[in-house]
Amino acid sequence: MKKSIGQNIAYYRKKMGITQEGLAEKMNVTSQAVSKWENDLSYPDPDGLQKLAAIFDISMDALFKGEDAVVPVKEALSDEYGKRVLVFKILASDETQNKKGRVILRFPVSLVLRMAEETGGLESLFGDDAASVKEAIELIKNGTVGCIMEAESGSDASARISLEVIDYDN
């Protein structure tokens, strides 16, 4: 069943753990405006929709179509690592100072795999997280394409990390 834009706004707002008032503050609108959006009585203008997508760290497709727009993990048809990129996204926010940071790093998958093999000591690089990194590297070696890891930390999910493998063609 397809969700409406309003339902998607409510879903992603709740997923981030913020109130209608909190979203209204970030969007520089009233909480009544957010309520109208979530009840499909009105919608933000195009710039507002882009701002919502940025706040939720989702694509416009995901905002319009919901999680169905998220590209599922799939097995690639070939092992041509040279045509793939590892995308590492870090989002951090400090609500007390009303600050938000975003870092997106892109690495050629072939480089990541070569470095993983050359270092051989993932434990020394990643400590307790080495097992998760090893699993991610095995997924990449097996030709997986799509989001292979997402994590949130802090009681308010103030830091989010995702790891995704994409084809250059995407």
N, C-alpha and C positions, 0 to 999 in steps of 0.2 A: 504494500500500500504506500503510495507516494505521499510524503508529508508536504504541507504548505510551507511557504517561506517563513511565516510566523511561527509555525511549529519548530522549524529548524533554528530560528533565532533563539527560541526558548530552550531548545535542546542544548545548543552550544553554550549558551549563557550558563545553564545549570551545570554542564560538564566542566566549565571553568570555575564553578563554585562562587559565582558572583550574583548579587541580587539585581533586581530591576533597577533599583536606585544606583547601584554601583555601575551598571552598564550605562545608565542615563548620564552619569557624571563623565564617564569616558567619552561618550558620544556628544556631550554638551547639549543635551536635550532634557526634557522632564521625564520622570518615571512614568507619567501617564502616556507619553509618546511611545515608550518601550512597551507598555501594556497594550496599546493599540496595535503595534507591530505584531506582537505575539498572538493577538486575537484576530489577526488578518483584517483589521478595520482600516489600517493605513500602512504605508511602507516608507522607509527612508528614501531620500533621493539617491540617484546613482553614486554620488560621492559618498553618501552615508553608507550605502551597501558595501562599497570598497573599504571604508573605514571599519565596518563590522567584520568583514572577512579578515582584515589585518589584525584586529583585536583578538579574534578567535583563532588566528593563525591557520586559516583554511582557505581554500580556493573559492572563487565566486561560484563555481559549479557545485561545490559542497554546500554553500549557503542556499542555493536554489534547489538543489536536488537531495540534500541530506547526505548521510554517510554512503548512500548508494553511489555517489560520485567519486568516492575514494577508490583509487586504483588498487585492486586486490593483488596480493602477492601471487606471482605465477612463475612457472619454470620457463626459462628462456629456451628458444629452439636451438641455440648454439652456445658454445663456450667462448665466443669472441669477446673476451673481457675488454679489449681495446675500444669497444663501442659502448662501454658502460661507465657511469659516473656514480660515485658514492656521495650522497648528499647528507651532511650532518648539520642538523638545525638545533640551536640552543636558544631558548627564550627564558628570560629571567625578569621578574618584576619585584619591585619593592613598593607595596601599597602605602606604607607609612610616609614615603617621600614622593609618591606618585611618579615613580620612574619605571621605565620599561626598557629592556635591552634585547636585541635580537642579533644573532650571529648565524650566518649560513656559510658553511664550508663545502666545497666540491672537490673531490679527489678522483682521479682516474682509478677505476677498480684494479687495473693491472698494477699500478703503483702500490696500492694498499696490499694486494696479495703478495707482491714481491717483498715489500718491507716486512710483512708478517712472517714470511719464510726466512728472510735474512736475519731478523732479530732473534727468532727462535725462542726468545724469553719474554713472552707476553706477560707473564706474571710480574716481571720486574717493571714493565711499563704500566700495567693496569692493576696490579695488586689483586685485591679480592674480586674485582670485576673481570679478571682474565678469562674465567669460564664463559661468561656471557659474550665476550669478544671472540673467543674461539668458536662459539656456536654461530655468531654472525658471520665469521669468515668462512665457516663450512657452508652456510647457506649461500654465500656469494660464490664460492667455488662450484657449488652444485647448479649454478645458473639462475638462482632466484632473482626476480625483479619485483620491486615494490617495496613497501614499508616493512623492514625486518625488525625494527625495535622502536618502541615508544616508552618513555618513562617520565614520571612526574615526581617531584620531591617537595617537601614542605607540607604542612597541614593544609595550606591554602593553594597548593599546586603552584607555588610561586616560581618554580623552575621546571621547564619541560625540555626534554631532549628527544629527538627522533633521528633515526638512521634509515635512509632509503636508497635503493639502487634503481637507477633509471637508465634507459637506453638513450643514446644521443637523439634518436628519432622522436622521443616523447616530447 
